[in-house]
Amino acid sequence: MHIRPENPLIVQGDGKVLVETNHPRYEAARDFLGRFAELEASPEMLHTYRISPLSLWNAACAGMTIDEIVTGLRDMSKFDVPEQVLETTRSTIERYGLVRLVPHPDEGNRLIRLEFSTGYIAKVVAQSAPLRELMVEDGRRFWAIQKGHRGLFKQRALQAGWPIEDLAGFLPGEPLEITLRDRLKDSDRPFVVRDYQKQAAERWWQAGGPSGGHGVVVLACGAGKTIVGISTMELVQTRTLILATNQAAVAQWIREILDKTNLRPDQVGAYTGETKEIKPVTVATYQILTWRRSKDQDFEHLHLFEDEDWGLLIYDEVHLLPAPVFGATAALQGRRRLGLTATLVREDGREGDVFSLVGPKRYDLPWQTLEQKGFIATTSCWEVRVPFREVEAARYERAEEGEKYRIASANPAKMGVIDDLLRKHKDDNVLIIGTYVDQLEEIARRFRAPLITGKTPHDRREVLFQDFRTGRNKLLVVSKVANFSIDLPDANVAIQVSGTFGSRQEEAQRLGRILRPKLKPAIFYTVVTSDTKEQAFAMKRQLFLTEQGYRYNIEERRAV
């Protein structure tokens, strides 16, 4: 065995990889592992990554080779990399493309042909009952599936360990001429798509070939995912349906499209709870598409997917795709699809469905790379731990397990921390973000700040957001409605007072509220109650951002 103590990695036989965080090569090791493995635990000195089949397939689809992974592991490992790990990595990546969907040679046929790398693979796949149920014999030598089963077959195949390479092609959609402006419409300032945004769109497009036109682009909040989406619209030149998280995000997409493309206002519409316009480019909310009168009734607006001859579907914040939209997407595999997200992490574990139904990861750029190049703000993260006072500590100890997290999140001692932080940042633009509305209402009253929650009317929200953008108000308290797709470019301090348990995606999205480039550095505070369930969940929430290179500084407060 060769021992190289100067290296930062320990690769275990079970596929887990340990990384020393105080090692000089830690950052290089973190960026390398982040391309094909998932961070599982992040205690201060030693981080644990897991190499999974899905993470390997996504890496392969984003352009990473087996040789890159094997060479990198060997180059950074303290000990010889277990041969079974290398072999498993090779065989796993090689499974992508062993089964392909290709167009049927008879154009009028309602079938999609299955193409197998070998006869043995065809035999093994056909022996899987869930897959065989969807397969039909296509002459004497071939297998095929019905076009309507394209999404379902890919879902089942992935569950069986067969990631499908989908080369069956797409319907063109109704043509729509879309060009990007050289100068912004609203301000007449020059407009140039950044190199990485252009590269992301082109990686997704694949020169218009059958391997392109579906997949996910992963970029940090504030890095301009909307520009990537608009760039793909220019590449495809077709009617487009865009799905966004809320009405504010819909309005933002429409502003960006009209500001940066040749499209006219009569060509771009909003389909929300308030407005139902269907235009050549339509921006809808997930909420309206998944609305129904009761659990026993149909989703009344899912017809929007099929009513028009869309050539492109764009899923903003694809990691939040609701289950009914997954179902509609499974039935629309003949349309080009782009997913945009800051993180492929889904708290419901349906990352595999994103891979199968929207498409594999096509482009990913580490957040720290964007920060170093000045495309997102330089950011520091702090976890401020504050203990209970004696009365609340006793209440916490007596509480049922299910109540403890809520009690810790609402710790009244957090008010003193917020007071101190607001004094410290009196000249900054500060967002206070939380989950529990009663807690936020108390904060808003105490610090005389405007509050936005799910009950705040859309028009009122826009007024408050605009007041914050223009500097008329430098403090804003927001609930979960501000987690996603809200453009507040001058916000440079965020104080998170409560969160949704261990949600990694929420942590990333909330940090994203302050990542727009600006003159001042950004600071992200998370205020948690010491030695409670909230502190334990905070460690889980921080996993994704730790993987992206952010370190949380810990500040311990004493009981007052």
Buried (B, 14 or more C-beta within 10 A) or exposed (E): EEEEEEBBBBBEEEBBBBBBBEBEBBBBBBBBBBBBBBBBBBEEEEBBBBBBBBBBBBBBBBEBEBEBBBEBBBBBBBBEBBEEBBEBBBEBBEBBBBBBBBBBEEEEEEBBBBBBEEEEBBEBBBEBEEBEEBBEEBEEEBBBBBBBBBBBBBBBBBBBEBBBBBBBBBEBBEEBEBEBBEEEEEEEEEBEBBEBBBBBBBBBBBEEEBBBBBBBBBBBBBBBBBBBBBBBBBBBBBBBBBBBBBBBBBBBBBBBBBBBBBBEEEBBBBBBEEEBEBBBBBBBBBBBBBBEEEEEEEBEBBEBBEEBEBBBBBBBBBBBBBEBBBBBBBBBBBBBBBBBBBBBBBBEEBBBBBBBBBBBBBBBBBBBBBBEEEBBBBBEBBBBBBBBEEEBBEEBEEBEEEEBBBBBBBBEBBBEBBEEBBEEBEEBBBBBBBBBBEBBBBBBEEBEBBBBBEEBEBEEBBEBBEBBBEEEBBBBBBBBBBBBBBBBBBBBBBBBBBBBBBBBBBBBBBBBBBBBBBEBEBBBBBBBBBBBBBBBBBBBBBBBBBBBBBEBEEEEBEEE
